[in-house]
Amino acid sequence: KRHVLGWESMPKWMPAYEESMKIYEEVISALPNDDLAAKALYGKAGLEIADEEFKSAIETYQTLIRRFPKNSLAPDAYIQIAKVHLTQCQEQYPDSDFLDLAEINLRKFRQDFPSDDRVATVEMMFADMQEVYARSFYEIGQFFERTKKPHASILYYSKIIKTYPNTKSAELSKERLHALKPAEPILPKI
């Protein structure tokens, strides 16, 4: 925060985003191998998230992980990356790239910090992401059912069960498949 109109007699309640970013950049460039740079990278990424610059925030967290793999902020960076991916898939159209990147992040976190208790937290976030994607496919299947195209809905329900088997949408898809009961398997024509 900074003073209103730059007067020190005024209270500090104006945002100082640009100034904060400049300070973080200076610390990162002046002390590239110091723990203070790790804190600056973490703070910079937090500001980028607040400004909804998700891609830049992920890159900043990954820089932190690469430069300071043994720092106590490295596991926190993995967790923040998972949160960003979850936010992206909830706020934007569920792009499968987000899910793939989240899976890579989870795998790296498990590999780098296998005994960390927070791995379970990242696994839960990944499961939440899978539920978002499965729910979108389930809604498409429901649409095809309403438009009297059961074969198309069967394809979507089957995809959910195969790709996201541990989701609530997979359970619902199993129920819908049982209700639709295809008389014969749908095979592509050769």
N, C-alpha and C positions, 0 to 999 in steps of 0.2 A: 504494500500500500504506500501511497505517497500523499503529500499534503495537497489540499485543494489550491489550485492556481499557483502552486509552488511556494506559497507563503507558509513559513514555519509556524506562524501563529494559528493557522487553520488546522483542523483535525486531519489525520491520515485516513482517508476512506476512498480515495481514487485508486482504481486498479493500476498496477505498474507492470503489466505483462511484458512490454517491450524491454523495459529496463531489467527485469528479472532474466529474460532470455539472454540479454547482452552479458550480464554478470555470469550466468552459467557458462556461456560460450568462452568468456575470458578465463574462467577457472579451468575449464576443460583443456583449453589450449596452453595455458601457462603451466599447469601441473598435470600433464597427461598420465603419469603413472602413480599419482598420489591418491590416497583414499578419499581426499576431498573431491577429486575429479569423479569418483564413483558416485558420491553424494550429489554432485552437480548434474551428472547424467540422469540420475534417478529423478531429481527435481525438475529437470528440463522436460523429461518424458511426461511427468505429471502435468506440467503446464500445457504440453501439446495435447494431452487427453482432454483437459478442460476446454481447450480451443477446438476440440473435435478433429484434430489432425491425427487420425488413428495410425495411418501408415508411417508417418514420421515418428510417432511415439514408439511403435514397435521397433523401428530401426534403431532408435536411441536405446531402448532396453537391450536389444541384441548387441549393440556396441558395448554396453556395460557388461554384459555376460562374457563377451569375447575378451575384453581388456582386463576384467577383474573376476575371473572364474571362481576364486576362493573367497571373495568378499561376501560379507553377510547380506549384502543387498542383491546378490545374484539370484538366490531363490525367490526373493520378492519380485525381481524383474520377470522371472518365469510366470509367476502368479498374475502379475499385471498384464502380461501379454495375453494370457488366457482370458482375463476379464475383457480386454479390448476385443478379442475375437468374438466373445459371447455378445458383447454390446453391438458389434458390427452385424452379426447375424440376426439379432433381434430388431435393430433399428432400420437396417437396409434389407433389400431382397436377399433371402438366404442363398448366397452363392456358395457352391460346393468348395471353392478354393479356400474360403475361411475355415471350413471344417478340416480340410487337408492340412492347412497351416497349423491349426490348433492341435491336430494329432501329432504333427512333427514336434511342436513345442512340448507337448506332454511326454513324448518319447525321449527328447533331450533332457527334460527335467528329471525323469526317472533315471536316466543314465548318469547324469551329473550328481544328483542328490538322491540316491536310492533309499536312504534311511530317513529322509525328511518326512515329517508327519503331514506337511502341507501338500504332498503329492496327491493325497486323497481329495483335497479341495480342488485341485486342478482336474482330477478325474471326474469329480461331480460337475464341474463347469463344462467339461467335454460332453458328459452325458446330457446336460441341459441343452447344449448345442445340437446334439443328435436328435433330441426330442423336437426342437424347433424345425429341423429339416424333415423329420418323419411326419410331423403335424402338417407341414405344407403339402407333402405328397398325399396324406390322408384326405385333406380338403379337396385336392384335385380328384381323388378317387370318389369322394362323395358327390362332387359335381357331375362326374360321368354317370354315377348311379341315378341322380336326379334327372339327367337328360336321356335316360333309358339306353345307355351304352354300357351294359354290364361287363362286356369283355375288356373294355378299356379300364374300368375300375378294378377288375381282377388283376390286371397287369400292375397297377399302382400299388394295390394291397400286397401283392406278392413281392414287389420290390422293397416295400417297407419291411416286411418280415425277413427278407434276405439281408438287407443292408443295415437295418437298425433293429436287431432282434430284441434288445433289452429295453425298449421304450414302451410307454403306454399306448402309443399309436400302433405299435406292432400287435399288442393284445387286441385292440379294437379292430385292426385289419383282419386278424384271425377270425374274430366273430363275424365280420362282414363276409369273409370268404366262405365260412361255413353256411351263412344264410343264403349266399348266392348259389352255392353248389354247382359249379360248372359241370354240365352233363358229360363233356368230353374234354380232354386236354387241348389247349390252344397251341397248335404247332405252326411254325412259319411254313409257308408253301415254298417248295423248292422248284 
